[in-house]
Amino acid sequence: MDNSTKKVASYKTKKSLTFTTWLLITVGIVGSFVIWVFAKPVIVNTDVTPTGFAVQGVAINQTSGYVDFKNLANNGIDFTYLRATSGNSFADDGYKSSCTRAKSANLKVGAIQVYSSNTTAAVQAQYFIDNVGNQIGELPIAIQVPDDQISTATDAQRLASLIQTLYSHYNHDIVIYTTPAVQKQLADTIKDTKYWLIEDNTDNKAAENQFIQYDEDRTIGSGLKAVKMPTSVFNGTKKQFEAYK
């Protein structure tokens, strides 16, 4: 084989290798793109407040771990309720720092006291006052009433006394955070206090229902920052909500 023939053969080999290399690169890029399209996390649109409402928020307790309040604010959340105390036996030691961080994210804040039928109203009220102090936030103080805590007339009267004691101390509105079943049980005992109703929809827009929890496990945000939290709406206008200061 003469030199010119060798050069042609070499050129063809190099050209063939170059074509093969670029073909492999192209296939790799296309393949990677296809994998990315089908494997990337589904982005859930979570910043839409349910139709008919202007404001929504979440309820947080100590088991929620560290919460990125700015992420919540960036995904359509306007307020957060923080569980502060339960009966007279549990207090969230991170409550005050969470309250400060939530406010820095421009979220309105409310405190939650979990009612216990095993402890007097006076003891529960004092426990809340001792642990929360004046850092109660802008929203009504929420007293969460589990289904099994109102079984007698005495239980209901004790709850009424707790509401009155906290209202007298703080001169601040109170809301009862509970299910429709408990709301019905309390109808004859507690007349003027409004409710934060635990539902799985937003159908019950009665005036007495100041808040409505419509989803117990709603996804907020997307990707690595996505979190699941009990999510509620404020049953009023944006202007009424902004009046809480």
C-alpha positions, 0 to 999 in steps of 0.5 A: 500500500503506497503512502497516498492509499494509507493517508486515505485509509487513515482519513476514513478511519478518523472520520468514522471515529469522529462520526461515531463519537458524536453519535454516541454523545448525541445519543447520550444527551438525548437519553439523559434528557428523556430520563430527566423528563420522566424521572424529575419530581412532579411539581405540585402547584400548592400556592392556590388558595381554595376557591371562595377564600383569600387566606390560608395557613397551617398548624404546626407542632413539635413533631413537624421538626424544623420548619422553613417559614419563608418557604411556606410564605413563598407557597401561598401560606399566610399564617401559622398556628403553633402548638404551644402547650398541652394540658399542664404536662407538655410545652414546646420548648421551640415555640418562642423561636418558631414564633419569631422566625414565622413573624420574620417571614411575614406570617401571622401567628397564633398559639395552640393550647391542647385541652385536657379534661383531666386538669382544672381550667385554672391549672391549664390556663396558668401553664399556658401563661407561664410557658407562652407569656405575652408571645401569643401572636396576632391571631385568636388563641386556639384551644384544640379539643380532641374528640375524646375530651368532651364526654360529660357536662363537666368537661364542657364547663371546664373548657368554658372556664378555660376559655374565659380565664385566658380571655380575661388574662389576655383580652384576646379572642379565643377559637375552639379547634375541633371536629364537627362532632365536638362542636355539636356537643358544645352547642348548649354550653358554649355560645359566643366562642367561634370555631376552627373546624376540622373537616376534609373540605371547605363546605361549612362556611357558617359564620361561627366557623372562623377557620376551616381545616380542609386538608390534614396532610396537604403538600406545600412546596415542591421538590426537596422543600415540599412538606405536608401539613394540616392546612386551613382557610380563614373564613373571611375576607383579606381585609378582615384577616389583615385587621389582626395585629 
